[in-house]
Amino acid sequence: MQHNLVITKPGKKDIVGKAADKMAADPNAATLNYVPQMSDVLFATPILNPDETYSLKFTAPSKPGEYPFICTFPGHWRIMQGVMIVK
């Protein structure tokens, strides 16, 4: 099964996840890696297949807070999620 990693702005997980749900009906969604094109998305990986790896290098946000991360592959974001804490 395929997966990705999308880091969102604080408090925006549900908005990004629901936007990803709507993308599932779009025939071009896979070419966008199921990542909604919106300012609430801070960082994202491409879709990865099993046994593939990807390094995501970024500068952590300067503002302290809890930054949610989710998998936006269709049907995944409600279960596949976590939080990056910036202090």
C-alpha positions as CSV (number, residue, x, y, z in Angstrom):
1,M,0.0,0.0,0.0
2,Q,1.2,3.5,-0.8
3,H,1.8,6.3,1.7
4,N,3.0,9.9,2.0
5,L,3.8,12.3,4.8
6,V,2.2,15.8,4.9
7,I,3.0,18.3,7.7
8,T,0.3,20.9,8.2
9,K,0.0,24.2,10.1
10,P,-1.2,23.9,13.7
11,G,-4.9,23.2,13.9
12,K,-5.2,22.5,10.2
13,K,-5.0,18.7,10.1
14,D,-8.8,18.2,9.5
15,I,-9.0,20.9,6.8
16,V,-6.1,19.4,4.9
17,G,-7.4,15.8,5.4
18,K,-10.9,16.7,4.2
19,A,-9.4,18.4,1.2
20,A,-7.4,15.3,0.5
21,D,-10.6,13.2,0.7
22,K,-12.2,15.5,-2.0
23,M,-9.1,15.0,-4.2
24,A,-9.7,11.2,-4.4
25,A,-12.4,11.8,-7.0
26,D,-10.0,13.8,-9.2
27,P,-8.3,11.8,-11.9
28,N,-5.2,14.0,-11.6
29,A,-4.9,13.5,-7.8
30,A,-2.2,10.9,-8.1
31,T,0.0,13.2,-10.1
32,L,-0.3,15.7,-7.2
33,N,0.7,12.9,-4.7
34,Y,-2.8,13.4,-3.1
35,V,-1.4,16.5,-1.5
36,P,-3.9,19.4,-1.5
37,Q,-2.5,22.6,-3.0
38,M,-3.2,24.9,-0.1
39,S,-1.2,27.2,2.2
40,D,-2.1,25.0,5.2
41,V,0.3,22.3,3.9
42,L,3.9,23.2,5.1
43,F,5.9,20.2,3.8
44,A,5.0,17.0,1.9
45,T,6.7,13.9,0.5
46,P,5.7,12.2,-2.8
47,I,3.6,9.0,-2.6
48,L,5.9,6.0,-1.8
49,N,5.5,2.4,-2.5
50,P,6.3,-0.4,0.0
51,D,10.0,-0.7,0.6
52,E,10.7,2.8,-0.8
53,T,12.4,5.5,1.2
54,Y,12.5,9.2,1.0
55,S,14.3,11.9,3.0
56,L,12.4,15.0,3.8
57,K,14.8,17.8,4.8
58,F,13.2,21.1,6.0
59,T,13.8,23.9,8.5
60,A,11.4,23.5,11.4
61,P,8.9,26.3,11.8
62,S,10.3,29.1,14.0
63,K,7.0,29.5,15.9
64,P,6.6,27.0,18.8
65,G,3.6,24.7,18.5
66,E,2.2,21.4,17.6
67,Y,2.4,20.7,13.9
68,P,0.2,17.7,12.8
69,F,1.4,15.3,10.2
70,I,-0.8,12.9,8.2
71,C,-0.8,10.5,5.3
72,T,-3.1,11.9,2.6
73,F,-3.3,8.8,0.5
74,P,-7.1,8.2,0.1
75,G,-8.7,7.0,3.3
76,H,-5.5,7.1,5.4
77,W,-5.4,10.5,7.2
78,R,-7.9,9.8,10.0
79,I,-5.8,6.9,11.3
80,M,-2.2,7.7,10.0
81,Q,-1.4,10.8,11.9
82,G,0.9,12.3,14.5
83,V,2.3,15.6,15.8
84,M,5.7,17.3,15.5
85,I,6.3,19.5,18.5
86,V,8.4,22.6,18.0
87,K,9.7,24.3,21.2
